Amino acid sequence: MTGLAIITDPATFATVLRVMTPLLIAALGILISDRAGVFNLGMEGMMLTGALAGVLVSAWTGSAWLGLSAAIVAGGLIGALMAFAVNGLGANLIIAGIAVNLAASSGTTLGLFFATGDKGMSGALRSGVMPSLDLPFVRDIPGIGPLVSGHNVLTYGALLAVPLISLMMARTAFGLRIRAVGVDPKAAATVGISVKLIQLQALVLSGMLGGMAGAYLSMGYVSWFAQDMTAGRGFIAIAIEVMGMGTAWGTLAATIVIAIAETLAITMQTFGLPNELMQMIPYVVPIVILTIWTARGRARPAGR
Amino acid sequence: MNRALLAGLVRLAITLAVIAAVILAVLIPFALPHDQPGAVVAAFLLGPLSSVRHLGNVAEYATPIAFTGLAATVVFRSGLFNLGIESGVFLGGLAATAAALLLPSFGPFTPLVAIIVGAVVGSISCVIPGELRLRWDAPEMVTSLVLNFAILYAGVFFLNYYLRDPAAGSLMSYRIPADARLDRLLSGTRLNSGAIVALAACLTVGIWLYFTRSGLNLRIVGQGPAFAAHLGLPSRRIIMQAQLVGGLIAGMAGAIQVLGLYPRFSWTQLPGLGWTGIIIAILARENPFYVVPAALFLGYLQVGGDFLARDIGIPSEVVGLVTAAIMLAVTASAIFQHPAVLRLIRRIRRVEAAQ
């Protein structure tokens, strides 16, 4: 298969979307927390928890949708816990994020062990998978139809979340309060905004998105839970959010760049290039882009 | 009695009480469904103290995380939140293995050469994010976070193409030659001479940080960058120096871990010792002298977790939950800055002053 054939292949397009979906959902979650001034370093742990909750609940109830709901609730609960640790106990925000990641990595292993007796994988459970969506009419359009239709329902959800979150941040009172708290919590408090409440809501929303991203991993990307299956995606999502400059559309653009890099890494392996070096690409790209952008910002000190 | 010391003791007592409460709070839900809840708690808390061999296991676990805790302390003291230590450990272990396998033997100095190579190569992981930050303002927390994974895959590539033993079942290096391995100190454990190096390193860095001019400069730069600039300190150079020292210690941690414990290098994931180092630095309040007890304490928890797994059948991952809860509790200003605590400390100082 030649390089050009791979790029124009609908399967490549589908791979980009598959890789993109969890990263985009997670990065949007980090975006909301970041704009409220409570940067969510615990995203990796929230995703992991969501991935396990989705598998367990969908296996017990037989419903993928109930699994997804459980994943979202679990992520939101961790977000609430993190908000309590930071604003209730006065713990450091970054340390709270690291603690969430550590607790989730151990806690999901324990949870899987007590639910199935296995510490490594949930292969024995008959867990659900989120359905793919065949778009009526669209799928019949020649050329574009097969590209756009037939992807996982959470992929469409992730893409739909971009304009929704962009509108929420820019045009709603809630979004305005989030931004006010993030820019200057003291000034926000003087005009009667409860900083703690807004940060709690932002972290809960962030956690819900994290849970959803995790559910996609264990109920869409693959159909099982494995120990530490997020494999650093929560950290790439952090890099994506920072590259996206704090806007939903910027985050989408950064996600597409990283997803294409990762897809290239996956497809280039078929040419016999070393697998490990290809796997480096999605991690090197954000370092290069971030450095270039901050270096340019430094050259023009007017900035944002 | 010195009043500052007494006030410090009050804080220490509160810290210990908080840690004890957290351990019990996490452990009790796991103990209650068990036939003998008391036995579960006893296995966890008393098991590690039950014999010299188990105390040796505690020190064995404490060795690498004392190094990474020290590395995190130095790096954080410079004011940068550089997370490169995690991959520094990986890289240090890999480079030390490569040195042991590819370089000729240096007789009794073979381990020393391998550790130096590991430390120098491992320091790259902390130096790059520091350099990107100082030169181009790239946020070091984010770049170091993703750089960890880039270094991991580069390292696995090197392992696969240059060090891999094709006769071994899975991806691992050739057997590390015996003269490169570190001496074992206690039979029945994997406690090795690296533990002594770790102790010496903590004392050395403590003396550097608190009793030398260059250490004082680093503390000033980290705590008050504006004040440091006002004093005319070369802040950039001092910060880079701290990244380099932190990275060297992280690389050393990996080198000593691999040469002291394993017959072959077989890490294909990040070992997680860097994250544990951050926890140690926090527990030790970023003081090198406290790194040793903090590392021994986490080693004690880990051995307690092994007892739970072996005797009770509860996975040792419980330790991760305990550690995460302790992390939050000991940094909670709601406890340590509580008005009652501050009043108590003030009263002690006043009584002392009146005498």
Interface residues (C-beta under 8 A of the other chain):
Chain A: A85 G88 L89 G90 A91 N92 I94 I95 A96 I98 A99 V100 N101 L102 A103 S105 S106 G107 T109 L110 F113 K119 D228 G232 F235 I236 I238 A239 V242 P274 E276 L277 Q279 M280 Y283 V284 P286 I287 L290 T291 T294 A295 G297 R298
Chain B: F81 L132 R135 W136 D137 A138 P139 M141 V142 T143 L145 V146 L147 N148 F149 A150 Y153 A154 V156 F157 N160 Y161 Q269 W275 I278 I279 I282 P315 E317 V318 V319 G320 L321 T323 A324 A325 M327 L328 A329 T331 A332 S333 A334 I335 Q337
